[in-house]
Amino acid sequence: MTDTAVAPSAARASSPGRFGDYIQLLKPRVMSLVVFTALTGLVCADVRMDPALAAIAILAIAVGAGASGALNMAYDSDIDARMRRTRGRPVPMGRISRADAAGFGVVLSLFACMTMFLAVNAIAAGLLAFTIVFYAAVYTLWLKRSTPQNIVIGGAAGALPPVVGWAAASGTAPANAWLLFAIIFLWTPPHFWALALNTGGDYETAGVPMLPVVKGAKATRRQILIYSVLLAVVGVLPAFTGLGGRLYAVTATAFGALFVALAARLYRSRAGEAPQPGPDGLYAVKPGAREARDVFAASLLYLSAVFASLLVEHGLGLYR
């Protein structure tokens, strides 16, 4: 790949970013997942919370997630420029400078944490601040570029939103809140490694030590299966701790079994053995990687289903 393929022109680099570019910095897809899981934690706390304060708490969490995305894009613009999936982002394209993206992220971080502290409570604000710092500093600045366990350890940041939501409602973070954390924490590696099997060539080109790049496709498929089994087991535990009811038990069992079955099929495949040319995009299926794409899709379906069942049960009081 030539330098001109990844470097923005001087004209684009000097042009001001548009509103849509700043929205893209917030990583809207990731933000929507963060809001969904945080809302689940808030509702599962089963504390009568003023609707206005609940809305402010969710807004603060959403802004915090967006701030993390902006900080990540500011620092990782060199990596993003080398990957087909991310090279169209505002910073590598030169529509927003790294300094402006970083400044935007810092301002949003301060706004989110101060809003949570002043309007809700200090515990939720502290957890939100820790989440942002962990993702922006520990994961982005250190783990992502230094270890194939980047997604495993860094996944803690993405697993914290339901705990933040629970703390916003109750001012506490009990064991059931951390059980939600554990579900997302175990979900993160198979989710991202399945994506990496489909886009492994991109990570290798960018110099990111993702597991398929460092350990190979076969080891990655094995780890996906191991984490999928662990997730399926831990995923049913809320049905035994009082957090989830019958609907949750059926949902977690059924979707957990589906996830493991697809992970087992992926393990037996040769997905990721050699990077394949193919269409760009997060949801594009490259030749020979369909099994990895199916696990990636199933991971989104699994998380959506189990957290939605908790929302339904606690929203309607069906979990008792």
GUKEVO-106752 format. One line per field, with one value per residue (C-alpha): residue in three letters; x, y, z. Coordinates in pm, 1 decimal, m for minus. Layout:
// residues N
resn [ALA:...]
px [X:...]
py [Y:...]
pz [Z:...]
END
This chain:
// residues 320
resn [MET:THR:ASP:THR:ALA:VAL:ALA:PRO:SER:ALA:ALA:ARG:ALA:SER:SER:PRO:GLY:ARG:PHE:GLY:ASP:TYR:ILE:GLN:LEU:LEU:LYS:PRO:ARG:VAL:MET:SER:LEU:VAL:VAL:PHE:THR:ALA:LEU:THR:GLY:LEU:VAL:CYS:ALA:ASP:VAL:ARG:MET:ASP:PRO:ALA:LEU:ALA:ALA:ILE:ALA:ILE:LEU:ALA:ILE:ALA:VAL:GLY:ALA:GLY:ALA:SER:GLY:ALA:LEU:ASN:MET:ALA:TYR:ASP:SER:ASP:ILE:ASP:ALA:ARG:MET:ARG:ARG:THR:ARG:GLY:ARG:PRO:VAL:PRO:MET:GLY:ARG:ILE:SER:ARG:ALA:ASP:ALA:ALA:GLY:PHE:GLY:VAL:VAL:LEU:SER:LEU:PHE:ALA:CYS:MET:THR:MET:PHE:LEU:ALA:VAL:ASN:ALA:ILE:ALA:ALA:GLY:LEU:LEU:ALA:PHE:THR:ILE:VAL:PHE:TYR:ALA:ALA:VAL:TYR:THR:LEU:TRP:LEU:LYS:ARG:SER:THR:PRO:GLN:ASN:ILE:VAL:ILE:GLY:GLY:ALA:ALA:GLY:ALA:LEU:PRO:PRO:VAL:VAL:GLY:TRP:ALA:ALA:ALA:SER:GLY:THR:ALA:PRO:ALA:ASN:ALA:TRP:LEU:LEU:PHE:ALA:ILE:ILE:PHE:LEU:TRP:THR:PRO:PRO:HIS:PHE:TRP:ALA:LEU:ALA:LEU:ASN:THR:GLY:GLY:ASP:TYR:GLU:THR:ALA:GLY:VAL:PRO:MET:LEU:PRO:VAL:VAL:LYS:GLY:ALA:LYS:ALA:THR:ARG:ARG:GLN:ILE:LEU:ILE:TYR:SER:VAL:LEU:LEU:ALA:VAL:VAL:GLY:VAL:LEU:PRO:ALA:PHE:THR:GLY:LEU:GLY:GLY:ARG:LEU:TYR:ALA:VAL:THR:ALA:THR:ALA:PHE:GLY:ALA:LEU:PHE:VAL:ALA:LEU:ALA:ALA:ARG:LEU:TYR:ARG:SER:ARG:ALA:GLY:GLU:ALA:PRO:GLN:PRO:GLY:PRO:ASP:GLY:LEU:TYR:ALA:VAL:LYS:PRO:GLY:ALA:ARG:GLU:ALA:ARG:ASP:VAL:PHE:ALA:ALA:SER:LEU:LEU:TYR:LEU:SER:ALA:VAL:PHE:ALA:SER:LEU:LEU:VAL:GLU:HIS:GLY:LEU:GLY:LEU:TYR:ARG]
px [0.0:141.8:168.8:m77.8:m332.6:m340.5:m229.6:m485.1:m416.4:m313.8:m642.0:m846.9:m625.4:m682.0:m1057.1:m1281.3:m1468.8:m1839.2:m2104.7:m2129.4:m1755.6:m1778.4:m2072.0:m1858.2:m1587.7:m1836.9:m1856.3:m2239.3:m2261.9:m2051.2:m2236.8:m2573.4:m2449.6:m2311.4:m2642.5:m2834.6:m2626.1:m2610.7:m2988.6:m3020.7:m2804.3:m3003.6:m3337.1:m3210.3:m3116.3:m3491.5:m3470.0:m3740.8:m3543.3:m3669.0:m3714.2:m3529.5:m3230.1:m3235.5:m3229.3:m2940.1:m2748.1:m2793.6:m2698.6:m2379.4:m2290.9:m2358.2:m2143.0:m1869.3:m1877.3:m1853.9:m1564.4:m1378.3:m1436.9:m1304.5:m991.9:m937.2:m970.3:m734.7:m453.7:m516.4:m540.3:m213.3:m352.8:m692.5:m529.2:m378.2:m695.6:m960.5:m1236.2:m1134.2:m944.9:m1255.5:m1277.7:m1252.3:m901.9:m710.0:m901.3:m785.2:m1131.3:m1054.5:m706.1:m576.6:m555.8:m915.8:m1036.8:m842.3:m970.4:m1324.8:m1284.0:m1140.2:m1421.5:m1686.4:m1517.9:m1520.7:m1882.4:m1997.7:m1824.0:m1915.6:m2277.8:m2293.8:m2129.9:m2346.8:m2680.9:m2662.1:m2397.3:m2024.1:m1997.2:m2148.5:m1931.8:m1618.1:m1698.7:m1769.7:m1439.9:m1253.6:m1419.0:m1311.5:m955.0:m920.8:m1037.6:m853.0:m528.5:m484.7:m638.0:m573.7:m231.9:m86.0:m265.0:m380.0:m27.7:160.4:m15.3:m245.1:m446.2:m544.9:m909.5:m927.4:m791.0:m924.3:m1268.1:m1314.1:m1391.9:m1673.1:m1808.5:m1846.8:m2151.0:m2415.1:m2228.9:m2225.9:m2598.7:m2671.0:m2466.0:m2646.3:m2979.0:m2881.1:m2550.8:m2411.1:m2246.7:m2356.2:m2260.8:m2539.6:m2412.2:m2069.7:m2233.0:m2352.8:m1995.5:m1870.0:m2109.1:m1987.5:m1624.9:m1643.0:m1842.7:m1586.0:m1299.0:m1501.5:m1686.9:m1372.2:m1160.2:m1429.0:m1412.3:m1032.4:m1038.6:m1232.4:m1006.0:m678.5:m478.8:m577.9:m444.7:m120.2:m72.7:m139.9:99.8:m167.4:m84.2:m431.5:m444.7:m481.8:m172.5:44.8:m78.9:m243.1:m595.4:m616.5:m522.2:m772.2:m1053.1:m972.8:m980.5:m1312.6:m1459.8:m1323.7:m1458.9:m1792.4:m1835.8:m1742.6:m1986.6:m2269.1:m2212.5:m2176.2:m2462.2:m2718.5:m2603.7:m2838.0:m3126.9:m2987.9:m2894.2:m3233.3:m3130.7:m3308.5:m3634.1:m3775.8:m3767.6:m3403.9:m3319.1:m3472.6:m3318.4:m2968.2:m2972.3:m3099.2:m2877.1:m2579.0:m2620.7:m2645.0:m2333.3:m2134.2:m2255.9:m2142.1:m1810.5:m1757.1:m1828.4:m1580.5:m1319.4:m1353.4:m1324.7:m1019.3:m1143.7:m860.2:m592.7:m498.4:m630.2:m868.0:m932.0:m1289.7:m1530.2:m1459.0:m1683.6:m1767.8:m2039.6:m1871.0:m1814.0:m1481.1:m1431.6:m1346.0:m1444.4:m1820.6:m1796.5:m1614.6:m1872.5:m2153.7:m1996.5:m1954.8:m2322.1:m2431.8:m2237.5:m2439.3:m2759.9:m2665.3:m2587.2:m2896.2:m3122.6:m3002.0:m2992.7:m3330.2:m3483.1:m3355.5:m3501.3:m3838.1:m3842.1:m3738.3:m3942.0:m4256.2:m4166.6:m4154.8:m3825.6:m3947.9]
py [0.0:335.1:635.5:822.6:550.2:616.7:975.7:1256.5:1534.9:1871.9:2019.8:1761.8:1780.5:2152.9:2146.6:2171.8:1862.0:1841.5:1759.9:1405.7:1357.0:1439.1:1202.1:932.4:997.1:884.6:533.5:527.0:146.3:92.8:370.2:205.8:m122.7:60.1:240.6:m86.1:m275.5:22.9:60.4:m308.7:m265.2:40.0:m139.9:m461.0:m265.3:m254.9:84.9:341.2:618.1:955.4:926.5:1253.1:1137.1:800.1:978.2:1198.5:892.0:714.5:1033.2:1063.2:700.8:752.4:1065.9:882.9:603.1:856.5:1029.6:698.7:643.6:989.9:942.5:600.8:736.5:1024.6:796.6:507.8:712.8:564.2:214.0:307.4:447.5:105.3:m99.4:m128.1:m145.9:180.8:388.7:595.1:735.7:1115.8:1135.6:914.8:1081.6:1419.8:1563.9:1606.3:1649.4:1419.5:1717.0:1817.3:1458.8:1428.0:1760.9:1663.7:1339.6:1511.2:1769.9:1500.0:1289.9:1577.1:1660.8:1300.3:1239.8:1576.2:1535.6:1190.8:1317.9:1627.4:1482.3:1116.7:989.6:966.3:587.3:587.0:885.5:712.2:393.2:592.7:779.8:453.2:303.6:594.2:597.5:221.3:218.1:529.5:481.8:119.3:m44.7:207.8:340.3:17.7:m314.7:m285.6:m246.6:m468.4:m801.4:m1052.2:m1047.1:m687.3:m775.0:m1001.8:m747.6:m443.2:m601.5:m490.0:m139.6:m260.1:m482.7:m202.6:m8.4:m229.5:m187.3:189.0:180.8:m28.0:207.1:507.5:364.7:224.9:381.8:29.4:m236.9:m576.0:m923.7:m943.1:m625.1:m783.6:m1095.7:m878.4:m755.5:m1115.8:m1202.3:m915.8:m976.3:m1338.6:m1237.6:m985.7:m1218.8:m1452.6:m1152.8:m964.4:m1267.1:m1386.9:m1046.4:m1062.6:m1398.6:m1229.6:m922.5:m1068.4:m933.1:m582.1:m624.8:m772.1:m482.8:m233.2:m407.1:m483.1:m806.5:m955.8:m1323.4:m1453.4:m1254.7:m1368.8:m1722.7:m1816.0:m1896.4:m2245.0:m2123.8:m1839.0:m2075.1:m2289.5:m1986.9:m1876.3:m2217.2:m2212.5:m1865.7:m1952.5:m2251.3:m2039.1:m1770.9:m2019.8:m2152.1:m1814.8:m1679.9:m1901.4:m1813.7:m1512.7:m1761.4:m1905.5:m1579.8:m1412.5:m1177.6:m1362.1:m1557.6:m1827.6:m1618.6:m1540.8:m1903.8:m2025.8:m1743.5:m1779.1:m2157.0:m2156.2:m1879.5:m2007.7:m2350.3:m2188.1:m1983.3:m2289.0:m2489.2:m2218.0:m2181.9:m2557.6:m2540.5:m2254.3:m2457.8:m2741.5:m2502.7:m2343.4:m1987.2:m1738.9:m1979.2:m1730.6:m1376.5:m1367.3:m1070.6:m961.0:m675.1:m413.9:m339.9:m467.2:m701.6:m818.1:m1193.3:m1287.4:m1619.6:m1897.7:m1700.5:m1757.4:m1960.4:m1671.9:m1425.1:m1644.0:m1649.6:m1272.3:m1229.2:m1484.7:m1300.3:m985.1:m1186.3:m1359.7:m1043.4:m866.5:m1157.8:m1222.3:m855.2:m788.2:m1074.1:m915.7:m581.2:m741.6:m940.4:m654.1:m397.4:m606.6:m761.7:m1114.7:m1225.2:m1302.9]
pz [0.0:m97.3:127.8:m88.1:m23.3:347.7:391.9:352.7:111.9:248.9:138.1:323.2:629.3:660.1:599.0:906.4:1015.6:946.9:1204.8:1071.2:1115.3:1484.7:1519.9:1358.9:1619.5:1885.1:1733.4:1725.5:1690.3:2000.6:2183.1:2114.9:2263.1:2567.5:2622.5:2587.8:2843.2:3080.6:3065.9:3147.4:3455.2:3564.3:3528.4:3691.7:4004.4:4075.1:4239.2:4177.0:4011.1:3898.8:3519.4:3459.4:3663.7:3488.5:3151.3:3266.9:3384.0:3051.5:2866.1:3072.0:2998.3:2627.8:2618.2:2809.1:2553.8:2273.7:2447.0:2466.8:2096.3:2007.5:2217.3:2063.2:1708.8:1784.8:1902.4:1661.7:1343.1:1216.4:1259.6:1117.4:803.0:723.0:769.0:500.9:761.9:931.1:678.1:598.0:951.5:990.5:1139.1:891.8:609.6:736.7:793.2:1165.4:1311.8:1584.3:1822.2:1759.1:1804.2:2130.7:2257.1:2167.7:2361.6:2668.9:2680.1:2646.4:2916.0:3164.4:3078.8:3120.3:3452.8:3605.8:3498.7:3655.0:3973.8:4016.0:3905.6:4008.6:4253.9:4309.4:4274.5:3927.0:3830.4:3955.6:3767.3:3452.1:3482.3:3537.2:3228.3:3008.0:3141.4:3111.7:2750.2:2635.2:2827.2:2930.6:2623.2:2345.2:2447.5:2585.3:2542.0:2181.5:2046.7:2290.3:2353.4:2180.7:2504.2:2426.2:2373.2:2680.4:2928.8:2747.9:2738.7:3098.0:2973.4:2750.6:3026.9:3284.2:3149.4:3318.4:3647.4:3594.5:3518.7:3828.3:4044.8:3897.0:4010.7:4350.0:4449.5:4486.3:4269.8:4408.6:4289.7:4030.7:3867.8:3836.7:3694.1:3405.6:3378.9:3362.5:3079.9:2861.0:2962.6:2842.1:2534.4:2411.8:2304.3:2079.7:1935.9:1833.4:1747.0:1506.6:1340.6:1339.1:1158.5:881.5:871.6:1000.9:709.4:809.8:1163.7:1036.4:794.6:1073.3:1313.3:1571.9:1761.1:1749.1:1839.9:1479.8:1379.4:1670.7:1743.8:1415.7:1303.9:1457.0:1805.6:1769.4:1671.1:1975.0:2207.2:2058.7:2139.1:2494.7:2567.5:2406.1:2637.4:2940.0:2827.4:2783.5:3136.8:3307.8:3098.1:3272.0:3625.3:3661.9:3655.8:3982.9:4157.6:4145.7:3867.9:3587.9:3572.1:3346.2:3031.6:3092.2:3169.9:2842.9:2640.2:2784.8:2747.8:2390.1:2259.4:2456.8:2294.6:1950.8:2015.2:2124.9:1825.5:1584.0:1768.2:1741.8:1368.3:1340.8:1530.0:1277.9:983.2:826.6:866.0:887.9:761.4:491.7:457.6:164.3:m61.9:m53.6:2.4:267.0:560.3:904.5:779.8:459.7:429.7:276.0:95.5:338.8:647.9:661.4:981.1:1152.3:1022.6:1158.6:1505.9:1494.2:1402.4:1663.2:1932.6:1867.5:1867.6:2194.0:2385.7:2254.3:2344.5:2698.9:2798.8:2633.9:2832.7:3154.6:3051.5:2983.6:3307.1:3532.1:3342.6:3384.2:3718.9:3573.9:3719.4:4071.4]
END
